[in-house]
Amino acid sequence: MPLSIDQQAINVYTEHNDVPVGPHVFNDCIFALDDLFLEEAYKKVKTKSDNGRAK
């Protein structure tokens, strides 16, 4: 099961890389993308779980 990204990981990334927007915009975008990824991952796990129960 994937875990959500944390603020510290984003801070470390931005310390070592140039980001094309301000920090608040960058953080909001990263968290939005992370939420989308987690939703898809949970859907896949739930589908596999539901299919396993149906057998």
PDB file of N, CA, C and O in Angstrom:
ATOM      1  N   MET A   1       0.846  -1.175   0.000  1.00  0.00           N
ATOM      2  CA  MET A   1       0.000   0.000   0.000  1.00  0.00           C
ATOM      3  C   MET A   1       0.893   1.240   0.000  1.00  0.00           C
ATOM      4  O   MET A   1       1.746   1.386   0.875  1.00  0.00           O
ATOM      5  N   PRO A   2       0.706   2.121  -0.959  1.00  0.00           N
ATOM      6  CA  PRO A   2       1.516   3.340  -0.997  1.00  0.00           C
ATOM      7  C   PRO A   2       1.146   4.303   0.131  1.00  0.00           C
ATOM      8  O   PRO A   2       0.005   4.339   0.592  1.00  0.00           O
ATOM      9  N   LEU A   3       2.113   5.059   0.550  1.00  0.00           N
ATOM     10  CA  LEU A   3       1.904   6.072   1.585  1.00  0.00           C
ATOM     11  C   LEU A   3       1.932   7.454   0.954  1.00  0.00           C
ATOM     12  O   LEU A   3       2.553   7.651  -0.090  1.00  0.00           O
ATOM     13  N   SER A   4       1.268   8.400   1.578  1.00  0.00           N
ATOM     14  CA  SER A   4       1.269   9.764   1.050  1.00  0.00           C
ATOM     15  C   SER A   4       2.640  10.407   1.256  1.00  0.00           C
ATOM     16  O   SER A   4       3.377  10.064   2.180  1.00  0.00           O
ATOM     17  N   ILE A   5       2.949  11.326   0.386  1.00  0.00           N
ATOM     18  CA  ILE A   5       4.217  12.051   0.476  1.00  0.00           C
ATOM     19  C   ILE A   5       4.125  13.039   1.632  1.00  0.00           C
ATOM     20  O   ILE A   5       3.050  13.568   1.917  1.00  0.00           O
ATOM     21  N   ASP A   6       5.230  13.282   2.286  1.00  0.00           N
ATOM     22  CA  ASP A   6       5.195  14.203   3.421  1.00  0.00           C
ATOM     23  C   ASP A   6       5.896  15.521   3.077  1.00  0.00           C
ATOM     24  O   ASP A   6       6.659  15.611   2.115  1.00  0.00           O
ATOM     25  N   GLN A   7       5.617  16.519   3.880  1.00  0.00           N
ATOM     26  CA  GLN A   7       6.158  17.862   3.651  1.00  0.00           C
ATOM     27  C   GLN A   7       7.679  17.868   3.676  1.00  0.00           C
ATOM     28  O   GLN A   7       8.306  18.594   2.905  1.00  0.00           O
ATOM     29  N   GLN A   8       8.275  17.079   4.541  1.00  0.00           N
ATOM     30  CA  GLN A   8       9.737  17.036   4.636  1.00  0.00           C
ATOM     31  C   GLN A   8      10.359  16.564   3.324  1.00  0.00           C
ATOM     32  O   GLN A   8      11.385  17.095   2.900  1.00  0.00           O
ATOM     33  N   ALA A   9       9.750  15.580   2.684  1.00  0.00           N
ATOM     34  CA  ALA A   9      10.271  15.084   1.406  1.00  0.00           C
ATOM     35  C   ALA A   9      10.220  16.179   0.340  1.00  0.00           C
ATOM     36  O   ALA A   9      11.143  16.311  -0.463  1.00  0.00           O
ATOM     37  N   ILE A  10       9.156  16.950   0.334  1.00  0.00           N
ATOM     38  CA  ILE A  10       9.039  18.055  -0.624  1.00  0.00           C
ATOM     39  C   ILE A  10      10.084  19.122  -0.320  1.00  0.00           C
ATOM     40  O   ILE A  10      10.711  19.655  -1.235  1.00  0.00           O
ATOM     41  N   ASN A  11      10.272  19.435   0.948  1.00  0.00           N
ATOM     42  CA  ASN A  11      11.270  20.443   1.328  1.00  0.00           C
ATOM     43  C   ASN A  11      12.668  20.033   0.896  1.00  0.00           C
ATOM     44  O   ASN A  11      13.423  20.858   0.381  1.00  0.00           O
ATOM     45  N   VAL A  12      13.019  18.782   1.098  1.00  0.00           N
ATOM     46  CA  VAL A  12      14.340  18.294   0.690  1.00  0.00           C
ATOM     47  C   VAL A  12      14.493  18.415  -0.821  1.00  0.00           C
ATOM     48  O   VAL A  12      15.540  18.839  -1.310  1.00  0.00           O
ATOM     49  N   TYR A  13      13.453  18.043  -1.560  1.00  0.00           N
ATOM     50  CA  TYR A  13      13.505  18.144  -3.017  1.00  0.00           C
ATOM     51  C   TYR A  13      13.740  19.587  -3.457  1.00  0.00           C
ATOM     52  O   TYR A  13      14.596  19.851  -4.301  1.00  0.00           O
ATOM     53  N   THR A  14      12.977  20.522  -2.881  1.00  0.00           N
ATOM     54  CA  THR A  14      13.095  21.917  -3.309  1.00  0.00           C
ATOM     55  C   THR A  14      14.417  22.551  -2.888  1.00  0.00           C
ATOM     56  O   THR A  14      14.864  23.518  -3.505  1.00  0.00           O
ATOM     57  N   GLU A  15      15.041  22.017  -1.847  1.00  0.00           N
ATOM     58  CA  GLU A  15      16.360  22.523  -1.451  1.00  0.00           C
ATOM     59  C   GLU A  15      17.433  22.165  -2.476  1.00  0.00           C
ATOM     60  O   GLU A  15      18.416  22.887  -2.636  1.00  0.00           O
ATOM     61  N   HIS A  16      17.236  21.047  -3.165  1.00  0.00           N
ATOM     62  CA  HIS A  16      18.253  20.553  -4.094  1.00  0.00           C
ATOM     63  C   HIS A  16      17.916  20.791  -5.560  1.00  0.00           C
ATOM     64  O   HIS A  16      18.748  20.540  -6.432  1.00  0.00           O
ATOM     65  N   ASN A  17      16.715  21.268  -5.843  1.00  0.00           N
ATOM     66  CA  ASN A  17      16.277  21.472  -7.221  1.00  0.00           C
ATOM     67  C   ASN A  17      15.571  22.812  -7.355  1.00  0.00           C
ATOM     68  O   ASN A  17      14.914  23.277  -6.424  1.00  0.00           O
ATOM     69  N   ASP A  18      15.711  23.418  -8.510  1.00  0.00           N
ATOM     70  CA  ASP A  18      14.976  24.648  -8.800  1.00  0.00           C
ATOM     71  C   ASP A  18      13.550  24.280  -9.174  1.00  0.00           C
ATOM     72  O   ASP A  18      13.325  23.364  -9.965  1.00  0.00           O
ATOM     73  N   VAL A  19      12.591  24.992  -8.607  1.00  0.00           N
ATOM     74  CA  VAL A  19      11.194  24.764  -8.967  1.00  0.00           C
ATOM     75  C   VAL A  19      10.697  25.986  -9.734  1.00  0.00           C
ATOM     76  O   VAL A  19      11.074  27.114  -9.419  1.00  0.00           O
ATOM     77  N   PRO A  20       9.845  25.762 -10.747  1.00  0.00           N
ATOM     78  CA  PRO A  20       9.441  26.851 -11.644  1.00  0.00           C
ATOM     79  C   PRO A  20       8.382  27.793 -11.089  1.00  0.00           C
ATOM     80  O   PRO A  20       8.026  28.773 -11.743  1.00  0.00           O
ATOM     81  N   VAL A  21       7.872  27.510  -9.889  1.00  0.00           N
ATOM     82  CA  VAL A  21       6.822  28.341  -9.285  1.00  0.00           C
ATOM     83  C   VAL A  21       7.149  28.567  -7.815  1.00  0.00           C
ATOM     84  O   VAL A  21       8.118  28.018  -7.290  1.00  0.00           O
ATOM     85  N   GLY A  22       6.343  29.368  -7.171  1.00  0.00           N
ATOM     86  CA  GLY A  22       6.542  29.614  -5.746  1.00  0.00           C
ATOM     87  C   GLY A  22       6.302  28.360  -4.916  1.00  0.00           C
ATOM     88  O   GLY A  22       5.656  27.420  -5.378  1.00  0.00           O
ATOM     89  N   PRO A  23       6.820  28.345  -3.695  1.00  0.00           N
ATOM     90  CA  PRO A  23       6.721  27.138  -2.866  1.00  0.00           C
ATOM     91  C   PRO A  23       5.287  26.708  -2.540  1.00  0.00           C
ATOM     92  O   PRO A  23       5.004  25.511  -2.480  1.00  0.00           O
ATOM     93  N   HIS A  24       4.390  27.660  -2.330  1.00  0.00           N
ATOM     94  CA  HIS A  24       3.010  27.286  -2.004  1.00  0.00           C
ATOM     95  C   HIS A  24       2.327  26.627  -3.195  1.00  0.00           C
ATOM     96  O   HIS A  24       1.613  25.637  -3.035  1.00  0.00           O
ATOM     97  N   VAL A  25       2.544  27.169  -4.386  1.00  0.00           N
ATOM     98  CA  VAL A  25       1.959  26.590  -5.596  1.00  0.00           C
ATOM     99  C   VAL A  25       2.541  25.201  -5.831  1.00  0.00           C
ATOM    100  O   VAL A  25       1.808  24.260  -6.136  1.00  0.00           O
ATOM    101  N   PHE A  26       3.856  25.073  -5.690  1.00  0.00           N
ATOM    102  CA  PHE A  26       4.515  23.787  -5.882  1.00  0.00           C
ATOM    103  C   PHE A  26       3.967  22.747  -4.900  1.00  0.00           C
ATOM    104  O   PHE A  26       3.631  21.632  -5.299  1.00  0.00           O
ATOM    105  N   ASN A  27       3.879  23.112  -3.624  1.00  0.00           N
ATOM    106  CA  ASN A  27       3.351  22.184  -2.616  1.00  0.00           C
ATOM    107  C   ASN A  27       1.922  21.765  -2.934  1.00  0.00           C
ATOM    108  O   ASN A  27       1.585  20.584  -2.847  1.00  0.00           O
ATOM    109  N   ASP A  28       1.081  22.728  -3.303  1.00  0.00           N
ATOM    110  CA  ASP A  28      -0.307  22.406  -3.632  1.00  0.00           C
ATOM    111  C   ASP A  28      -0.389  21.432  -4.799  1.00  0.00           C
ATOM    112  O   ASP A  28      -1.184  20.492  -4.773  1.00  0.00           O
ATOM    113  N   CYS A  29       0.426  21.652  -5.813  1.00  0.00           N
ATOM    114  CA  CYS A  29       0.427  20.766  -6.983  1.00  0.00           C
ATOM    115  C   CYS A  29       0.910  19.367  -6.621  1.00  0.00           C
ATOM    116  O   CYS A  29       0.315  18.374  -7.039  1.00  0.00           O
ATOM    117  N   ILE A  30       1.976  19.289  -5.853  1.00  0.00           N
ATOM    118  CA  ILE A  30       2.510  17.984  -5.453  1.00  0.00           C
ATOM    119  C   ILE A  30       1.484  17.222  -4.624  1.00  0.00           C
ATOM    120  O   ILE A  30       1.272  16.031  -4.849  1.00  0.00           O
ATOM    121  N   PHE A  31       0.849  17.889  -3.674  1.00  0.00           N
ATOM    122  CA  PHE A  31      -0.149  17.208  -2.849  1.00  0.00           C
ATOM    123  C   PHE A  31      -1.373  16.796  -3.671  1.00  0.00           C
ATOM    124  O   PHE A  31      -1.947  15.736  -3.421  1.00  0.00           O
ATOM    125  N   ALA A  32      -1.779  17.609  -4.639  1.00  0.00           N
ATOM    126  CA  ALA A  32      -2.910  17.242  -5.498  1.00  0.00           C
ATOM    127  C   ALA A  32      -2.574  16.006  -6.331  1.00  0.00           C
ATOM    128  O   ALA A  32      -3.388  15.089  -6.444  1.00  0.00           O
ATOM    129  N   LEU A  33      -1.375  15.984  -6.911  1.00  0.00           N
ATOM    130  CA  LEU A  33      -0.954  14.814  -7.685  1.00  0.00           C
ATOM    131  C   LEU A  33      -0.835  13.579  -6.796  1.00  0.00           C
ATOM    132  O   LEU A  33      -1.217  12.480  -7.199  1.00  0.00           O
ATOM    133  N   ASP A  34      -0.316  13.758  -5.615  1.00  0.00           N
ATOM    134  CA  ASP A  34      -0.181  12.643  -4.679  1.00  0.00           C
ATOM    135  C   ASP A  34      -1.556  12.090  -4.302  1.00  0.00           C
ATOM    136  O   ASP A  34      -1.739  10.875  -4.227  1.00  0.00           O
ATOM    137  N   ASP A  35      -2.511  12.973  -4.069  1.00  0.00           N
ATOM    138  CA  ASP A  35      -3.871  12.530  -3.744  1.00  0.00           C
ATOM    139  C   ASP A  35      -4.479  11.723  -4.893  1.00  0.00           C
ATOM    140  O   ASP A  35      -5.124  10.700  -4.663  1.00  0.00           O
ATOM    141  N   LEU A  36      -4.273  12.185  -6.127  1.00  0.00           N
ATOM    142  CA  LEU A  36      -4.784  11.446  -7.286  1.00  0.00           C
ATOM    143  C   LEU A  36      -4.148  10.062  -7.375  1.00  0.00           C
ATOM    144  O   LEU A  36      -4.836   9.071  -7.619  1.00  0.00           O
ATOM    145  N   PHE A  37      -2.834  10.000  -7.177  1.00  0.00           N
ATOM    146  CA  PHE A  37      -2.131   8.722  -7.215  1.00  0.00           C
ATOM    147  C   PHE A  37      -2.664   7.776  -6.141  1.00  0.00           C
ATOM    148  O   PHE A  37      -2.914   6.600  -6.408  1.00  0.00           O
ATOM    149  N   LEU A  38      -2.837   8.295  -4.926  1.00  0.00           N
ATOM    150  CA  LEU A  38      -3.327   7.452  -3.833  1.00  0.00           C
ATOM    151  C   LEU A  38      -4.747   6.956  -4.090  1.00  0.00           C
ATOM    152  O   LEU A  38      -5.063   5.804  -3.793  1.00  0.00           O
ATOM    153  N   GLU A  39      -5.604   7.813  -4.639  1.00  0.00           N
ATOM    154  CA  GLU A  39      -6.968   7.395  -4.965  1.00  0.00           C
ATOM    155  C   GLU A  39      -6.952   6.233  -5.942  1.00  0.00           C
ATOM    156  O   GLU A  39      -7.672   5.252  -5.755  1.00  0.00           O
ATOM    157  N   GLU A  40      -6.130   6.337  -6.991  1.00  0.00           N
ATOM    158  CA  GLU A  40      -6.030   5.262  -7.978  1.00  0.00           C
ATOM    159  C   GLU A  40      -5.477   3.987  -7.352  1.00  0.00           C
ATOM    160  O   GLU A  40      -5.969   2.893  -7.628  1.00  0.00           O
ATOM    161  N   ALA A  41      -4.472   4.122  -6.526  1.00  0.00           N
ATOM    162  CA  ALA A  41      -3.872   2.951  -5.878  1.00  0.00           C
ATOM    163  C   ALA A  41      -4.892   2.263  -4.974  1.00  0.00           C
ATOM    164  O   ALA A  41      -4.995   1.037  -4.984  1.00  0.00           O
ATOM    165  N   TYR A  42      -5.641   3.030  -4.199  1.00  0.00           N
ATOM    166  CA  TYR A  42      -6.643   2.442  -3.314  1.00  0.00           C
ATOM    167  C   TYR A  42      -7.756   1.769  -4.113  1.00  0.00           C
ATOM    168  O   TYR A  42      -8.262   0.721  -3.711  1.00  0.00           O
ATOM    169  N   LYS A  43      -8.143   2.370  -5.255  1.00  0.00           N
ATOM    170  CA  LYS A  43      -9.159   1.750  -6.107  1.00  0.00           C
ATOM    171  C   LYS A  43      -8.671   0.402  -6.620  1.00  0.00           C
ATOM    172  O   LYS A  43      -9.428  -0.568  -6.636  1.00  0.00           O
ATOM    173  N   LYS A  44      -7.407   0.337  -7.042  1.00  0.00           N
ATOM    174  CA  LYS A  44      -6.855  -0.923  -7.549  1.00  0.00           C
ATOM    175  C   LYS A  44      -6.810  -1.974  -6.452  1.00  0.00           C
ATOM    176  O   LYS A  44      -7.149  -3.133  -6.690  1.00  0.00           O
ATOM    177  N   VAL A  45      -6.398  -1.586  -5.265  1.00  0.00           N
ATOM    178  CA  VAL A  45      -6.342  -2.531  -4.150  1.00  0.00           C
ATOM    179  C   VAL A  45      -7.747  -3.006  -3.803  1.00  0.00           C
ATOM    180  O   VAL A  45      -7.958  -4.194  -3.561  1.00  0.00           O
ATOM    181  N   LYS A  46      -8.702  -2.094  -3.776  1.00  0.00           N
ATOM    182  CA  LYS A  46     -10.075  -2.459  -3.447  1.00  0.00           C
ATOM    183  C   LYS A  46     -10.645  -3.393  -4.505  1.00  0.00           C
ATOM    184  O   LYS A  46     -11.329  -4.359  -4.168  1.00  0.00           O
ATOM    185  N   THR A  47     -10.375  -3.122  -5.782  1.00  0.00           N
ATOM    186  CA  THR A  47     -10.863  -3.977  -6.859  1.00  0.00           C
ATOM    187  C   THR A  47     -10.284  -5.378  -6.729  1.00  0.00           C
ATOM    188  O   THR A  47     -11.009  -6.365  -6.860  1.00  0.00           O
ATOM    189  N   LYS A  48      -8.989  -5.471  -6.475  1.00  0.00           N
ATOM    190  CA  LYS A  48      -8.360  -6.782  -6.298  1.00  0.00           C
ATOM    191  C   LYS A  48      -8.941  -7.490  -5.085  1.00  0.00           C
ATOM    192  O   LYS A  48      -9.174  -8.698  -5.115  1.00  0.00           O
ATOM    193  N   SER A  49      -9.171  -6.743  -4.028  1.00  0.00           N
ATOM    194  CA  SER A  49      -9.734  -7.319  -2.807  1.00  0.00           C
ATOM    195  C   SER A  49     -11.155  -7.821  -3.054  1.00  0.00           C
ATOM    196  O   SER A  49     -11.513  -8.919  -2.630  1.00  0.00           O
ATOM    197  N   ASP A  50     -11.958  -7.016  -3.739  1.00  0.00           N
ATOM    198  CA  ASP A  50     -13.338  -7.405  -4.034  1.00  0.00           C
ATOM    199  C   ASP A  50     -13.379  -8.615  -4.959  1.00  0.00           C
ATOM    200  O   ASP A  50     -14.217  -9.499  -4.780  1.00  0.00           O
ATOM    201  N   ASN A  51     -12.489  -8.667  -5.940  1.00  0.00           N
ATOM    202  CA  ASN A  51     -12.442  -9.805  -6.857  1.00  0.00           C
ATOM    203  C   ASN A  51     -12.015 -11.073  -6.128  1.00  0.00           C
ATOM    204  O   ASN A  51     -12.490 -12.161  -6.451  1.00  0.00           O
ATOM    205  N   GLY A  52     -11.142 -10.946  -5.165  1.00  0.00           N
ATOM    206  CA  GLY A  52     -10.698 -12.094  -4.388  1.00  0.00           C
ATOM    207  C   GLY A  52     -11.806 -12.667  -3.521  1.00  0.00           C
ATOM    208  O   GLY A  52     -11.865 -13.877  -3.303  1.00  0.00           O
ATOM    209  N   ARG A  53     -12.681 -11.808  -3.029  1.00  0.00           N
ATOM    210  CA  ARG A  53     -13.798 -12.262  -2.189  1.00  0.00           C
ATOM    211  C   ARG A  53     -14.879 -12.945  -3.013  1.00  0.00           C
ATOM    212  O   ARG A  53     -15.571 -13.836  -2.521  1.00  0.00           O
ATOM    213  N   ALA A  54     -15.024 -12.523  -4.275  1.00  0.00           N
ATOM    214  CA  ALA A  54     -16.094 -13.056  -5.115  1.00  0.00           C
ATOM    215  C   ALA A  54     -15.834 -14.505  -5.515  1.00  0.00           C
ATOM    216  O   ALA A  54     -16.760 -15.220  -5.899  1.00  0.00           O
ATOM    217  N   LYS A  55     -14.596 -14.933  -5.428  1.00  0.00           N
ATOM    218  CA  LYS A  55     -14.267 -16.303  -5.865  1.00  0.00           C
ATOM    219  C   LYS A  55     -14.692 -17.332  -4.876  1.00  0.00           C
ATOM    220  O   LYS A  55     -14.487 -18.525  -5.099  1.00  0.00           O
TER     221      LYS A  55
END
